[in-house]
Amino acid sequence: MDDATISPHYRRKLARMAGQIAEFFKAWPPEKATTAIADHINQFWSPRMRADLLALVAAGGDDLHPLVVQAAARVRKPAT
C-alpha cells in the first residue's frame, strides 16, 4: 500500500501507536531506542501495518515521532 491509499484516520492511528512506542524508549540512548522501537514493531505489528508505516516514512514521515523515522530503517519490509 502506498501513502496515497492510507486513510487519514488510519494514518493518525499508525502515527499515534508508533509514537507511543517511541515515547516509551525516548529516554534510552538514541541507537538503543531506535533498535528497540524497530524490534517491537517487527515482533508485534502485522506485515500490512509495517508496510503502511514504511509508506508513511517514505512520504516524508511528517506526523511521525523522529525516533520512529530513524527506526524505520530497521523495520522489516514485508514480502510482496
Buried (B, 14 or more C-beta within 10 A) or exposed (E): EEBEEBEEEBBEBBBEBBBEBBEEBBEBEEEEBBBBBBBBBEEEBEEEBBBBBBBBBEBEBEBBBEBBBBBBEBBBEBEE
